Amino acid sequence: MRPQAKAAPPEPASEPQPVPTRPVKASGPPVPIPPTPARVPASVLDNGWEKRIRGGAIQPDMSIDLHGHSLAAAHAQLGRALGSALARGVRVLLVVTGKPREDNSRRGAIRAEIGHWLETSAYADRIASVRVAHPRHGGDGALYVILRRRK
């Protein structure tokens, strides 16, 4: 009988270990799914809207005048106006913010904040677009807030 030779110990693997193909269960509470972000106003409308805005053919269904108000009062009034406009089925809301003074090229405080207010509004997902108004409706001192149709 021949003596058996001892098997050599396996050499350490120099290649990385394969990654398991099955997902590994994590211990702990499940990770919540983040909420879907609200839709923000689009930067582009279809050509029909663009032509009507440029040509001054847009007739606002409702308007609100914010110039002369404090920031807090203007913000609150804008929120109420958006809620009212949506309840009535309004498509175009004219928001008058006021023009800057001739001696001061800076925008007014309300005009500087209105974009942020609209983006963070409870109704942000119902706003299709925001555009500078036609000169007949206030030009640089006013905005059209175009609201989405109800589905």
C-alpha positions in Angstrom: 0.0 0.0 0.0 1.3 3.3 -0.9 1.1 6.2 1.5 -1.2 8.9 0.3 0.2 12.3 -0.1 -1.5 15.1 1.8 -3.4 17.4 -0.4 -1.9 20.9 -0.7 -4.0 23.5 1.0 -6.0 25.7 -1.5 -4.3 28.8 -2.5 -6.0 32.1 -1.5 -8.2 33.5 -4.2 -6.7 36.5 -5.9 -9.9 37.2 -7.8 -12.8 39.0 -6.1 -15.6 36.9 -4.8 -18.7 36.8 -7.0 -21.6 39.1 -6.0 -24.7 37.2 -5.1 -27.4 37.4 -7.8 -30.2 37.4 -5.3 -30.9 40.6 -3.5 -29.8 40.5 0.1 -32.5 41.4 2.6 -31.7 44.4 4.7 -32.6 44.4 8.3 -34.5 47.3 9.7 -37.6 49.3 8.7 -38.4 49.7 4.9 -37.2 52.8 3.3 -40.1 55.0 2.3 -40.6 55.9 -1.3 -40.1 59.7 -1.8 -43.2 61.6 -3.0 -43.4 62.5 -6.6 -42.4 66.2 -7.0 -45.1 68.6 -8.1 -45.1 69.6 -11.7 -43.6 73.0 -12.2 -44.9 75.4 -14.8 -43.7 74.6 -18.3 -41.4 76.9 -20.1 -42.9 76.2 -23.5 -46.6 76.3 -24.6 -47.8 75.1 -27.9 -47.7 77.5 -30.9 -51.3 78.4 -30.6 -50.9 79.8 -27.1 -47.6 81.5 -28.0 -49.2 83.3 -31.0 -52.2 84.4 -29.0 -50.0 85.8 -26.2 -47.7 87.7 -28.6 -50.6 89.0 -30.6 -52.5 90.2 -27.5 -55.4 87.9 -28.3 -55.4 86.4 -24.7 -58.3 87.6 -22.6 -57.7 86.9 -18.9 -60.7 85.2 -17.2 -59.8 86.7 -13.9 -57.3 89.3 -12.6 -55.7 90.2 -9.3 -53.7 93.4 -8.5 -50.9 92.8 -6.0 -48.9 96.0 -6.4 -48.9 98.2 -3.3 -49.4 95.3 -0.9 -46.8 94.0 1.6 -45.1 90.7 0.7 -47.1 88.8 3.2 -50.4 90.2 2.1 -49.6 89.7 -1.6 -48.5 86.1 -1.0 -51.8 85.3 0.8 -53.9 87.1 -1.8 -52.2 85.2 -4.6 -52.9 81.9 -2.9 -56.6 82.8 -2.4 -56.9 84.0 -6.1 -55.3 80.8 -7.4 -57.8 78.7 -5.3 -60.7 80.8 -6.5 -59.6 80.6 -10.1 -59.2 76.9 -10.1 -62.6 76.5 -8.4 -64.2 78.5 -11.2 -62.5 76.7 -14.0 -60.4 79.8 -15.0 -57.7 79.2 -17.7 -55.9 82.5 -17.7 -55.3 84.5 -14.5 -53.8 88.0 -14.9 -51.5 88.9 -11.9 -50.6 92.6 -11.8 -47.4 93.1 -9.8 -46.5 96.7 -10.9 -43.8 98.1 -13.0 -40.4 99.1 -11.6 -39.9 102.9 -11.1 -38.1 104.7 -13.9 -35.2 105.8 -11.6 -34.7 102.2 -10.3 -34.0 99.4 -12.7 -34.4 96.7 -10.0 -37.6 94.6 -10.0 -40.1 95.1 -7.2 -40.1 92.8 -4.2 -43.4 91.2 -5.2 -42.3 90.5 -8.7 -39.0 89.1 -7.4 -40.9 86.6 -5.2 -43.9 85.6 -7.3 -42.1 82.9 -9.2 -41.1 81.2 -6.0 -44.6 81.6 -4.6 -46.1 79.9 -7.7 -43.6 77.1 -7.6 -44.1 76.3 -4.0 -47.9 76.9 -4.0 -50.3 74.2 -3.1 -51.6 74.6 -6.7 -48.2 74.4 -8.5 -49.2 71.2 -10.3 -52.2 73.0 -11.8 -50.1 75.8 -13.3 -49.3 75.2 -17.0 -47.1 78.2 -17.6 -46.3 81.8 -16.5 -45.8 84.5 -19.1 -45.2 88.3 -19.2 -48.5 90.0 -20.1 -49.2 91.8 -23.3 -48.7 95.6 -23.1 -52.5 95.9 -23.2 -52.7 94.0 -19.9 -49.8 95.6 -18.1 -46.7 94.4 -20.0 -43.7 94.1 -17.8 -45.8 94.9 -14.7 -48.1 91.9 -15.1 -48.1 88.1 -15.7 -50.4 85.6 -17.2 -50.7 82.5 -15.1 -52.1 79.8 -17.4 -53.8 77.1 -15.5 -54.2 73.5 -16.6 -57.6 72.1 -17.6 -59.3 69.8 -15.2 -59.0 66.1 -16.0 
